[in-house]
């Protein structure tokens, strides 16, 4: 289970690095918009799962719906893992992007993804590092 915990965090960091490329990309270039949406969706999905991991494994919080991104975000907010209500908007955008078959909604949200959501992911990564370092130290004892 511990490897899954660390692997998920590492996957989040790699996904975030891929999303970073969109910050300087032209959304009108071939495949940039599609790649940004895919990277955003992956990064979001892994982000709420690493929040769930921290809540359960590090903080011992179990009184929320473990399979629900919304429930996890609410618990993460209540426990100080995140402090910005834009995460709920991010969840709504992720859900709409999953059904945006012609790319119209994606085109309207591209700048929000790279200007706002990317930075929320970076902030999450930076705040999560201590939990993963603590976890590594506990497992090396």
C-alpha positions as CSV (number, residue, x, y, z in Angstrom):
1,X,0.0,0.0,0.0
2,X,2.9,2.4,0.8
3,X,4.2,2.1,-2.7
4,X,0.8,3.0,-4.2
5,X,0.8,6.1,-1.9
6,X,4.2,7.3,-3.1
7,X,3.6,6.3,-6.7
8,X,0.4,8.3,-6.8
9,X,2.2,11.4,-5.5
10,X,5.0,10.9,-8.1
11,X,2.5,10.5,-10.8
12,X,0.8,13.8,-9.7
13,X,4.2,15.6,-9.9
14,X,4.9,14.2,-13.4
15,X,1.4,15.2,-14.6
16,X,1.8,18.7,-13.2
17,X,5.1,19.0,-15.0
18,X,3.3,18.1,-18.2
19,X,0.6,20.6,-17.5
20,X,3.3,23.2,-17.0
21,X,4.1,23.1,-20.7
22,X,0.6,24.5,-21.5
23,X,1.5,27.7,-19.6
24,X,3.7,28.8,-22.4
25,X,1.9,27.1,-25.3
26,X,-0.4,28.6,-27.9
27,X,-3.9,27.1,-27.4
28,X,-4.5,27.6,-31.1
29,X,-1.7,25.2,-32.1
30,X,-2.5,21.7,-33.1
31,X,-3.2,19.4,-30.1
32,X,-2.3,22.0,-27.4
33,X,-5.9,22.5,-26.3
34,X,-6.6,18.7,-26.3
35,X,-3.3,18.0,-24.4
36,X,-4.0,20.7,-21.9
37,X,-7.4,19.3,-21.1
38,X,-6.1,15.7,-20.8
39,X,-3.2,16.8,-18.5
40,X,-5.6,19.0,-16.5
41,X,-8.1,16.1,-16.0
42,X,-5.3,13.7,-15.0
43,X,-3.7,16.2,-12.7
44,X,-7.0,17.0,-11.0
45,X,-8.0,13.3,-10.6
46,X,-4.7,12.4,-9.0
47,X,-4.7,15.6,-6.9
48,X,-7.9,14.7,-5.1
49,X,-6.7,11.2,-4.6
50,X,-3.4,12.3,-2.9
51,X,-5.6,14.6,-0.7
52,X,-7.6,11.5,0.2
53,X,-4.4,9.6,0.9
54,X,-3.1,12.3,3.3
55,X,-6.5,12.6,5.0
56,X,-6.7,8.9,5.6
57,X,-3.1,7.8,6.1
58,X,-1.5,10.8,7.8
59,X,-4.4,12.6,9.5
60,X,-6.6,9.6,10.3
61,X,-9.8,11.2,8.9
62,X,-12.3,8.5,7.8
63,X,-15.7,10.2,8.1
64,X,-16.2,11.2,4.5
65,X,-17.0,9.5,1.2
66,X,-13.7,8.1,0.1
67,X,-14.7,7.7,-3.5
68,X,-16.1,11.2,-3.9
69,X,-13.9,14.0,-5.2
70,X,-16.3,16.6,-3.8
71,X,-16.3,15.0,-0.4
72,X,-12.5,14.7,-0.4
73,X,-12.2,18.4,-1.4
74,X,-14.5,19.4,1.4
75,X,-12.6,17.4,4.0
76,X,-9.3,18.7,2.6
77,X,-10.5,22.2,3.0
78,X,-11.8,21.5,6.6
79,X,-8.4,20.0,7.5
80,X,-6.3,22.8,6.0
81,X,-4.8,20.8,3.1
82,X,-6.3,23.3,0.6
83,X,-7.5,26.8,1.4
84,X,-9.1,28.0,-1.8
85,X,-12.7,27.5,-2.8
86,X,-11.7,27.5,-6.5
87,X,-11.1,23.7,-6.1
88,X,-14.9,23.2,-6.2
89,X,-15.0,25.2,-9.4
90,X,-12.1,23.2,-10.7
91,X,-14.2,20.0,-10.1
92,X,-17.1,21.5,-12.0
93,X,-14.9,22.4,-14.9
94,X,-13.3,19.0,-14.9
95,X,-16.8,17.4,-15.1
96,X,-17.9,19.7,-17.9
97,X,-14.7,19.1,-19.8
98,X,-15.3,15.4,-19.8
99,X,-18.4,16.0,-21.9
100,X,-17.1,18.8,-24.1
101,X,-16.9,16.9,-27.3
102,X,-16.4,19.8,-29.7
103,X,-13.8,21.7,-27.6
104,X,-15.9,24.8,-27.1
105,X,-15.9,24.8,-23.4
106,X,-12.2,23.8,-23.3
107,X,-11.3,26.9,-25.4
108,X,-13.1,29.1,-22.9
109,X,-11.3,27.5,-19.9
110,X,-7.8,27.2,-21.3
111,X,-6.6,30.5,-19.7
112,X,-8.2,29.6,-16.4
113,X,-6.4,26.3,-16.4
114,X,-3.0,27.7,-17.0
115,X,-3.4,31.0,-15.1
116,X,-5.3,29.7,-12.0
117,X,-5.7,26.0,-11.7
118,X,-2.0,25.2,-12.6
119,X,-0.9,27.4,-9.7
120,X,-3.4,25.8,-7.3
121,X,-1.8,22.4,-8.2
122,X,1.7,23.8,-7.6
123,X,0.6,25.1,-4.2
124,X,-0.9,21.7,-3.4
125,X,2.3,19.9,-4.5
126,X,4.4,22.2,-2.3
127,X,2.2,21.7,0.7
128,X,2.0,17.9,0.2
129,X,5.8,17.4,0.0
130,X,6.1,17.5,3.8
131,X,3.6,14.6,4.2
132,X,5.4,12.5,1.7
133,X,8.8,13.2,3.3
134,X,7.3,12.3,6.7
135,X,6.0,9.1,5.2
136,X,9.4,8.2,3.7
137,X,11.1,8.8,7.0
138,X,8.5,6.7,8.9
139,X,9.1,3.8,6.5
140,X,12.9,4.0,6.7
141,X,13.0,3.6,10.5
